[in-house]
Amino acid sequence: MPEVLMPKLSDTMEEGKIIRWLKHRGDKVAIGDILAEVETDKANMEIEAFDEGVLTEIRTAEGEAAAVGGVIAVLGDAAAASKDGEQRPAADAKAPAPRAAKATERPEPARREPPEEEPEPERREPPDDEEPEPAEVGHEPAPRPKTQPAAAPGRPAESRVLASPLARRRAREAGVALDGMQGTGPGGRIVERDVEAALAGGRQAETAPGPRPVVAPSGRRIEPGKMRQTTARRMAEAKRDIPHFYASSDVPMDECARLKEGLAELGGEYDGITYTHLVLKAVGLALRRVPEMNASLDGETIVLHETVHVGLATAVDDGLVVPVVRDCDRQPLGMLVSQVRSLVERARAGKFGAEDLRGGTFTVSNLGMYPVAHFAAVVNPPQAAILAVGAVRAVPVVRGGEVVPGQVMTVTLSCDHRIVDGVLAGRFLRELVSLLRSPLVLVA
């Protein structure tokens, strides 16, 4: 029977988490049908069927992860699915039998409600200040005094509070009083989790005598998604393992500003053009002129790529993805604008495919839409470099010996020193600045 394997949906994907199955046991599956939605290290993607049949078995449930190449489901014929479906009710019908046997071994009358003071299973050795523990269920509890004895001198009054030994110990360690704390144990007894909840939520009651430690303020805790976790891990590894160095340059953007406004007025294929599109085209041409920058590291071997595919770092709800703009050096500017618009829309909607994220040879990270003058990005391995682009800002510049207003954009090139040296970085920035200073060549 055909097996459905977890596909490799991005260059760095190692496993995928099933978000939801769109096909269920017994459903007919045709080639090209969408089987499930999967969370990868880049984004949420869909898995297509490459075989036809009936979904007879799901081996990776929703919320579970599977390694790339692992079997997540099995396709068969309708008869196999029907036969498999008939076996489950029969197994379920036998399920009550063990419960009935248990009821015979322990008669129901013996399962009476425990008294308020019944300890939880984990309490083994009560401290001296704990109340006498009751006898086992089914036996008469030991006699107890009708009145509570007064607390011994020097012993906190909270010893009279109904609480487990673990809760008392934790409260003493944290320096908090049990008085007024709401218990969730049997009979309203305060247990350890109640103390932890009070500490985490900042709901401290009156403190016990003596000094107490400072408790950190409460706050909203956010569990990062798989995409953000993967990004954090990869960036930490890149910063640790890659010997970074940085080179910056101020780019005169007056001519680019005029060109962008003129093309925007034309509309059509230039509708929505931004500085990002001009930078991507300029980066593509600069990489063609300095091909040593269009490189990556494979073990100890430097690979010079023949194609110029530039990744564009894009923020999404769950983190950061890098869709790849193909052939930035050869595409006409109008087609590049259309491709980037489509890529970004799919990325933000989570509807892009695996090919949208593969094959990048260089990366651009642009924060120019924010008031960020300049910044340095982390190299995206195994690529040789990444270009960080700041905002275009109005500044005084010197032209012909006079100070005049101008528009400048600062770019910072982060390089892997194992692949790129300072001279090579300088050559690339020289070509990039030249292209953006006289941008008419970008329109071709």
N, C-alpha and C positions, 0 to 999 in steps of 0.2 A: 504494500500500500504506500502511496506517495506520502512523504513526510514534509511538513512545513518547517523550515529552518529560520532561525533569527538572522535576518540579512545584515550585512555591514552597510549602514546607511550614511556613514561619514568616514573620513580618513582616520579619525581618532577613536571611533566607536569600539568599545570592548564588550559591552552588554547593552541590552535594551529592556525596559520595563513596560509590561503590558498595561496600558491605561484602560482600555475597554475592548472587548471583542464585538465586532460588528456582525460576525457570523457565529451561530451557536450550534451545538450538537444536533445533528439531523438535518441541518440546512444544506441545500445543494450549492456547490461552489463551481463557478466557471472561471476559465483563465482570464485574468485581469480584474476579477472581483476584489474589493477591498475586504481583507479579513479582519484586521485589527488596527488600532491606533497605538503607537509605541512611543515612549519617551526615551530619547537618546541623549548623548552628552551635548548635542547641539540644539535640538528642538523636538517637538512632537511631530511624528511622521506616520504615514500609513503604510501598511504591508499589503502588497498585492499577491494574488494567487498565481502561481506559475503552472499549476496542474488543475484538473477538474475532477469532481467526484462529490462525495458527501462528507461533511465534517463529522468524523466518528469519534474523535478524541481530542480533548484540549489538555495539554500537559503543563502549560504555564498559565495559571489563573490570573485574573485581573489583579493588579497590584504587586505581582511577582516579577522578578527579573530573570533573564536568561542570557547566557553568553552568546556572542556571535557564533553562528554555526550550530547552536543547540537546537534540538527538536522541540518546538512549542506546540505542535498539533499534528494530527494524522488525518489524511483523507482516505476514504474507502468507498464502498458502494452502499446503496440504500439498505440492502438486506443486513449488512454488518451493523449499520447504525441502528436499525430497528431491533436487532437481536441484543445489542449492547444496551439499548434503552430499556428492554424488558427485564434485564438482570437487576437493575437498580431498585425497583419497587420490591422485588423478592428479598433483596438484602435488607432493605429498610424494614420489611415486615418482621424480620427476625430480631430487630434491634431491641424491642421491649423485653425479650426473654431474659437477658442478663439483669435488667432492672428488677424484674419480678423475683429472680433468685435472691438478689440483695435484700429485697423486702422480707423474704422468708427468713434470712439469716438474722436480721435485726428487726424485730417487731416494731410496728408503728408506735405503740404506746410508749416505748422507751425513748422516743424522739420528742420529749417534752421541751418546752421553751426553757433555755438556761436562765438561771437567775442573773441579775444585773452584774454580779461580780464574777461571772465565769470568765476565766482568762482565755486569751487567744492562743492558738497552738504553739506560737513561737516562744512563749514565755516559759522558761525552764527554771531559772534561779531568781526568784523575787528578792528585791533588796529588803533590808530590815524594816523600812518604813512602809512596806506594802501590807495591805489587809490580808487576813488569812484566806487562802485559796479554798474554794468549795470542793466537795468530794466529786467523784465522777458522776455522770448522769445516770440516774437509776438508783442512787444511794441517797440517804438523808444527809443534808449538809451538816457540818459541825455546828454546835451551838455558838451563837454570837452575842456579844453584849448588846443590850438595848440602847446604850448611849455610846457615842464615839468618845474615846479618850482624848484629852487635850494634847496638843502637839508638844513634844518634848522641847525644853529650852534649846534655842539655837537651831531648831529644825523648822523648815518653812511650813507655813500653814497649808500649802498645796498638797501635803501628804494625805489630807482628808478628801481630795478630789478623786473621783473615780477615773483611774487611768492605768494603762498597762505599764509594766516595768520599763519596756523599751521607750515608751513615750516619756516617762519621768526622766530617764537617763538623757534622752535627746534634749528635753527641755532644760535640764540642768546644764548640759554642755553649751546650749545656745544662750543661756541666761534669761529665759522667758518664763513667765508664770502660767500655770495651767488654769487658774481661776478664770472663768468666763469663756474658756475655749470650748467650741462645739465638738462633741465626740461623735464619731460615726461607727464605733465598735458596738458589740452586743450590749444592749441595755443603755446605750448612750455613752459607753466607756470611751475615753480619749485614747487613741492609738497613735503609733508613730507617724502614720501618714497625716494625721490631723495636725501634729506639730510642724511637720515639713510644709504642709499647705499654709499654715499661719505664717511661717517664716518667708516662704516664697511670695505670698501675697501681701506681706507687710502688715498683716493683721495681728500685731502683737498685743497681748493683754498686759496687765500690770506686771512689771518685772519683779523677780524674786530679790530679796535683800542681797546687797553686795554688788560689785561691779558687773557690768554686762558688756559683751562685745558689740561693736557697731554692726548693724544688719544692713546689707546693701539695699538700696531702694528698688522697688518693684519696677517692672517694665514689660513691654510686650515682646514675647519671644517668637521668632520666626524661624521655621525649619526651611533652609534653602532647598530649592528643587535640584533635581539631578543635573540640569544644565549648569546652574550656578556653582554647584559643587565641583563639577568637572572643570569648569573654567578656572575656579580658584586653585584646584590641584595642578592644572597644567601651567598656569602662570607662576605658581610657586616653584614648580620644577624648572621652568624656563629661566626665572630670575636666579635660581641657585646654580644651574648647570651651565648657562650660557654666559660667556664673558662679554657683557654689554659695553659698548661705548657710544657716545652721542655726538652728533654734529648738527648745528642749527644755522639757519640763514633767514634773513628778512627779505621777503619777496615784494617788489613794487607791484601793486595790483590795480593801478589806475586804468591801464588799457584793458585788463580783464573785466573790470567793472563796466566800462563802456561797451565792450563786446557782449557781455551778458545781458545788459539792458536792451541792446539792439536786437539780439536774437530772440529775446523774450517777446518783443513787440511783433516779431514775425509770426509767432505762435506755431501751430502745426506740430511738427516733430520736435520743435524747441520749446514747446509749452512746458512750463515748470522747470526750466533750466536753472541750475544753481552753480555756485563756485565749486561744489563737489564734482560736478561733471567735468568742468574745465581741468580740475586737478587730476582726476582719473585719466583723462586723455593725455595730459602733459606727462604724468608718471609713465604711461604706456610708451610714449615716444622716447622718454629719457632712458627707459630700460632697454629699448631697442638700440639706442646709441651707446649705452654702457652695459653690454650683455652680462658682464661679470657680476652685476648686482642682481640679475634675474636668476638667482641660484638658490640651492638648498644643500643641506648636509645629509648624506646617506652613510651612516657609520663614520668612517674617516675619509670618505670620498666626497668631493664637491661635484654637484650635478648642475650643469648650465642648461637651463630650459630653453627650448626652441620657441615655445608659445609664451605669450605675455598675458597671464590671467591674474587679475588684481582682486584680492579680497577686500571687501568694504565692511569694516566693523559696524554692526547695526545693533542698537539697543532694542530689546523686546521685553515683554513683561517679566519673563523668567530669568533674564540675564542678558547675555551678549552672543550674537551669532555673526558669522562672517560669510555671507553669500559672495560668490565669485563672479566678477564681471569678466566675460570672455573677450579675448583678443582686443585689449584696450589700445594696442598700437595700430591695429589695422581697421577698426570700425570707424565709420564716419561719426562725427560728433552727435548728429541727430539720432542715429540708431543706438548709440551708447546711452543717450538720455532715456530713450524708450526702454532699453534693457534694464537700466538701473531702477527706473520707476517700477517695473514689473517685479524685479527681485525684492525690492524693499517692501512692496505691498504684500507679497507672498510671505516674506519673513515675518512681518508684524502680525499677519493673520495666522501664522503657523501652518501654511498650506504649501510650502515649497518642498521639492523632492530632494533626494540624496545627491543628484548631480549638481544642484545649486550650491552645494557646499564643498565640492571636490575640486582638486586640481589647482588651487591657488599657488602662485609663485612669488607673490609679494603682497603686502597688506597696507591699506591706508586707514587710519583712524582719525576721524574729523570731528572736532568739537567746536567748529567755527560758528555753529548756530547758537552757542552760549557765550557769555562774556569771559572766554578763556583766551588769554593772549598767547600762551605757549605751554606745552607740556611734553613729557617724554613717555612713550608707550613701551610695552614689553614685547620683545620679539616673539612672533608666533612660530614656534618650531615646526618643521625643520627649515623654514625660510631664512634667508640671509639678513633681512631687514624689514622694518616697518616704519612708515612715515606718519608722524603726528602733525595734524594741521590745526592751527589756531584760527581765531576770528580775524576777519579783515577789519582793520581799525584805522581811523583817521588820526594821523600824526604829522608833526612838522618834519619836512625832509629838506635836504639841501640840493638845489639844482642850479647849476651855473653860478655857483658862489652865493646864491640867495636862499633864504629859508622860506619855503612855500608849503601850503597844505598838501598832503598826499595820503594815499591809502596803502597800507602795508599789511602783509600777512606773514607770520613767523611759522616756519616749518622746522621740525626736529626729526632727524633720521637716527633711529636706534638700530645698531648693527651688531651682528654676531662676529666678534673679532677673530673667530676661527676661520671665517669665510672672507670677511671684508676687512681691509685696512683703511687707515685714515685718508690716504690719497685717493683710493677708489670711491670712498664716500664723498670726498670733495668734488671729484669729477661728476658724480651723479647729481649733486646739488647744483653744480654750475650749469649743467644741461637743463635741469628743471627750472631754475630761475630764469634762464634765457628764454625758455618756451613760454613761461607765464608773463614775462616782461613784454614779449611781442607775440600775442596769442592768436593772430590770424591764421597761423599754420595749424592750429588745433581744429579749425573748422573743416579742413579737408578730410 
